[in-house]
Amino acid sequence: VRNLSIDFIKIGSDFIKNIPKDDKYKAFVESIVILSKRLGIKTIGEGIENEKILKLVRELEIDYGQGFYLGKPKKEI
């Protein structure tokens, strides 16, 4: 990973949605965030569907978020 030109790591919705339900998912996401920060890579949390998940994503210091809670997908870009 260090030798690749990676700007972002997207953390999939399966992981993000399960942070409040399972400490193993939270630990895994925390590990991704810590590694990414040390390597200077921004993180994107996918699947933010409610305030509780958004709060946890912020606490974990994930850089960017995606999900229906933040805004529904649109046909126009």
Contact map, one row per residue, 1 for C-alpha under 8 A:
11110100000000000000000000000000000000000000000000000000000000000000000000000
11111000000000000000000000000000000000100000000000000000000000000000000000000
11111000000000000000000000000000000000000000000000000000000000000000000000000
11111100000000000000000000000000000000000000000000000000000000000000000000000
01111110000000000000000000000000000000000000000000000000000000000000000000000
10011111100000000000000000000000000000001000000000000000000000000000000000000
00001111100000000000000000000000000000001100000000000000000000000000000000000
00000111110000000000000000000000000000001111000000000000000000000000000000000
00000111111000000000000000000000000100001111000000000000000000000000000000000
00000001111100000000000000000000000000000011110000000000000000000000000000000
00000000111110110000000000001000000000000011110000000000000000000000000000000
00000000011111110000000000000000000000000000111000000000000000000000000000000
00000000001111111000000000000000000000000000111100000000000000000000000000000
00000000000111111100000000000000000000000000001000000000000000000000000000000
00000000001111111110000011001000000000000000000000000000000000000000000000000
00000000001111111110000010001000000000000000111100001000100000000000000000000
00000000000011111111000000000000000000000000001110001000000000000000000000000
00000000000001111111110011000000000000000000000000000000000000000000000000000
00000000000000111111111111001000000000000000000000001001000000000000000000000
00000000000000001111111001000000000000000000000000011001000000000000000000000
00000000000000000111111000000000000000000000000000000000000000000000000000000
00000000000000000111111111000000000000000000000000000000000000000000000000000
00000000000000000011111111100000000000000000000000000000000000000000000000000
00000000000000000010011111110000000000000000000000000000000000000000000000000
00000000000000110110011111111000000000000000000000000000000000000000000000000
00000000000000100111011111111100000000000000000000000000000000000000000000000
00000000000000000000001111111110000000000000000000000000000000000000000000000
00000000000000000000000111111111000000000000000000000000000000000000000000000
00000000001000110010000011111111100000000000000000000000000000000000000000000
00000000000000000000000001111111110000000000000000000000000100000000000000000
00000000000000000000000000111111111000000000000000000000000000000000000000000
00000000000000000000000000011111111100000000000000000000000000000000000000000
00000000000000000000000000001111111110000010000000000000000111000000000000000
00000000000000000000000000000111111111000000000000000000000000000000000000000
00000000000000000000000000000011111111100000000000000000000000000000000000000
00000000100000000000000000000001111111111110000000000000000000000000000000000
00000000000000000000000000000000111111111100000000000000000000000000000000000
00000000000000000000000000000000011111111000000000000000000000000000000000000
01000000000000000000000000000000001111111000000000000000000000000000000000000
00000000000000000000000000000000000111111100000000000000000000000000000000000
00000111100000000000000000000000000111111110000000000000000000000000000000000
00000011100000000000000000000000000110011111000000000000000001110000000000000
00000001111000000000000000000000100100001111100000000000000001110000000000000
00000001111000000000000000000000000000000111110000000000000001111100000000000
00000000011110010000000000000000000000000011111100000000100001111100000000000
00000000011110010000000000000000000000000001111100000000000000001110000000000
00000000000111011000000000000000000000000000111110000000000000001111000000000
00000000000010011000000000000000000000000000111111001100000000001111110000000
00000000000000001000000000000000000000000000001111101100000000000011110000000
00000000000000000000000000000000000000000000000111111100000000000000100000000
00000000000000000000000000000000000000000000000011111110000000000000100000000
00000000000000000001000000000000000000000000000001111111000000000000000000000
00000000000000011011000000000000000000000000000111111111100000000000000000000
00000000000000000000000000000000000000000000000111111111110000000000000000000
00000000000000000000000000000000000000000000000000111111111000000000000000000
00000000000000000011000000000000000000000000000000011111111100000000000000000
00000000000000010000000000000000000000000000100000001111111111001000000000000
00000000000000000000000000000000000000000000000000000111111111000000000000000
00000000000000000000000000000000000000000000000000000011111111000000000000000
00000000000000000000000000000100100000000000000000000001111111000000000000000
00000000000000000000000000000000100000000000000000000000111111100000000000000
00000000000000000000000000000000100000000111100000000000111111111000000000000
00000000000000000000000000000000000000000111100000000000000011111000000000000
00000000000000000000000000000000000000000111100000000000000001111100000000000
00000000000000000000000000000000000000000001111100000000100001111110010000000
00000000000000000000000000000000000000000001111100000000000000011111011000000
00000000000000000000000000000000000000000000011110000000000000001111111100000
00000000000000000000000000000000000000000000001110000000000000000111111110000
00000000000000000000000000000000000000000000000111100000000000000011111100000
00000000000000000000000000000000000000000000000110000000000000001111111100000
00000000000000000000000000000000000000000000000000000000000000000111111110000
00000000000000000000000000000000000000000000000000000000000000000011111111000
00000000000000000000000000000000000000000000000000000000000000000001001111100
00000000000000000000000000000000000000000000000000000000000000000000000111111
00000000000000000000000000000000000000000000000000000000000000000000000011111
00000000000000000000000000000000000000000000000000000000000000000000000001111
00000000000000000000000000000000000000000000000000000000000000000000000001111
